[in-house]
Amino acid sequence: MFRTSTLSLVVPLLLTLAPPAISQGNPVADLGVELIQPPSGAVTPGGSGTFIYRLTNYGPESAGSTTPVDRPIRVTSSSIIILPFGSEVDFPNSTCFMLFGFIDPLPGDPLRVDYVNFFHVLDPGESVECETSYTVNSHLDHQLLVTWTAKSLLDEDPDLSNNSLVLVFGPTPPIPTLSPVGATILFLGIFLAFVVVWRRSAGLGFR
């Protein structure tokens, strides 16, 4: 069963606070996130479905063990623009604890929203899977890349290359087609190439 996302008044503040600086002596934990089930439904405007990712602590130490908060590990989406008819893509439910918060825009910038999954301490070798639902805004008119990135507060991550996954939403790119003139030129080129090969194979050559 899904647990419904919850709006909290403190989330915008949490999302805008920069993580504390890493100092010597902080635990070392390599977090990795991977997509284990691609989107199950259409990712084009109006589409919906679910996807599943796995968050793993590859060690060598526990992740989040020294952070004085209940859920010190986060997997956060990139910021998503709020359109007149709702967000570009909505992630309404997740099997993992999720919050979302609105980003206070600068003057002239659109309103944005971030989605965040929060996790308890992960020991070395431990992993957790999250199934999240999505709905693509029917008015989305461009390709949208949503990046989900794992981060453990106060911990040092020795390998950042495996901390993110990317989902792509938006209209299907059009298939390139030739104009009538282009099709004619292509046909003539193929025909002339065929004639050259045929004459050479027949030993006729050119005079």
N, C-alpha and C positions, 0 to 999 in steps of 0.2 A: 504493500500500500504506500501511496505517496503521502508525505507530510507537506501541508500547504505552506508556502513561503509566508513569512511574517514581516510586516513593516514595523520597524522600530525607530523611534525618534533619535536614538543615539547612533544609528547606522551611518548617516551622512558624516558625522564627526569621526567615527571610527575609520571610515574610508578615506578621509582626507588627511588623517594623521600619518606622518611618515614613520616607518618602523624605526625603533631605536638603533643607534649605531652599534655595530658589532665590535666588541673589544676582545682582547686576548683572554682565553679561558672559556669562551662560549662553547657550548656543545657543537660538535660537527655532525651534521646529519644530511645525507644526500636524499632529497625528496625528488620523486619522479612521478609524472602523471602521463597516462597513456589512454588513448581511445580504444576500448575493447569491443564496443558495438557502435558502428556509425549510425547516423540518424536513420530511424526506421521508416519515416515517411518522407513526403516531399519537402524539399528545402527552398522551394520557389514561393513567391507571394501567395498567401492563403494556406500554405502547407502546415502540417503539424506532425508531431511524432515524439519519439524519445531517443536519447543516446545514453551510453554508459561509459564512464571512465573509471580507471583504477588509480588510486593514489598509494604510492609505496614509499616506505622509508628504507633506503638501501644502506643506512648506517654511516659510519660505524657506531654512532651513539643514538640514544633516544631523541626524537624530535619533540620540542615543546616542553620538555621536562622541567626546565628552570624558569618558565614564564608564569607569572602569578595571575593567569586568567584561566577560565574554565575550558575554553576551546582555543588553544594557541596557534593552531595550524589552519591556514586558509587557502582555498582555491577560488580565485577572484576572476570574474569576467572582465574583458575590456569594456570601456564605457559605451553605452548604446544610446543613440539619440531618441528622444521622445518626439514622435511625429504628431500632427494634429489629430490623427486617428489612433493614437497609442504608440508604444515603443516599436522600433524597427523589428525587433524580435523579442518575444516575451518568454521567460522561463518560469512558468507558474508553479511548478511542483518539483520536488526532489525527494528521494529516499534518504538523503543526508540533510542535516540541519542547514537551512538556508535562510538568509536575510537579503533584503535588497534596500538600496538607499539612493536617493536622488542627489545628484551633484549640483551644487549651486553654481550656475554658469556665470561667466564674465559678461559684461554688457555686450549685447549683440550676438552672443553664442547661444545655441539651442540648449534646452534642458536635457540632461543625460541621466542614465541610471546604471548602477553597477549591481551585479548579483554575486553573492559570496556564500560558499559552503564553508562551514566551520567544523573542525575536528578536534578530538581529544588527543592526548599524547600518543605517538606511534613509536613502538619499540623497533629496534633494528630488524629488518626482514618482515615487518608487519605491513599489511595493506588493507585498504577498504575500497569498496566499489560503490559508486553513486549512479543511480538512474535518474535522469532529469528530463522533464517534458519541455517541449518548445512549441511556439506558434509563431509563424512568420506573418508579419503585417501584410495585408493584401495590397497596400499602397506602396510597398517597398519597390523602388524603381532602379536600384543599383546593387552591385555585388557588395556584400557585407561580410567581413572577416571578424569573427568573434574569438578572441584568444582567452583561454582559461589558464591561469598561472598559479602554481603552488608556492607558498611561502610559510615558513615557520618563524614566528617572532623570536628575536634574540639568538637564534641559532645561525651557525655558519654553514652554508651549503657549498660543498667543494665542486659541484658540477651543475651549472645552470642550464646546460644544453638539453636536459630532459625535464625541465620544470613546466613546460607549456604544451598545450595542444590547441589546434585551430579548427574551427568549424566555419564553413562557407555557406551563406544564405543569399538569396536574390534571384532575379530572373535568369533563365537559361540563356547563355550567350547565343546570338544568332549564328546559323551555319553560313559560312562565306559562300556566295554565289557569284557566277560570272555574268557580266552583262552580255547582250547579244553580240556585240563587237568582240568582246573577249572570248566568247565561246567560238566564234568564227575563226579567230586567229589561232586558238588552240587546236581546232579541228584541222586547219590547213597545215599546221606544224606537224601534227601526227601523221597526216596523209603524206606529206613530203618525205618525212623520215621513213615511212613504209616503202615509198617508191625507191628511195636510195638503197635500202636494204635489199629489196627485190631485184634491182638491176645488178647489184654486186653479186648476189647469190646466183644470178643467171649468167654471170660473166659478160654482161653487156657493157658495163662501164658507161662513161660519158665521153662524148666527142667534143 
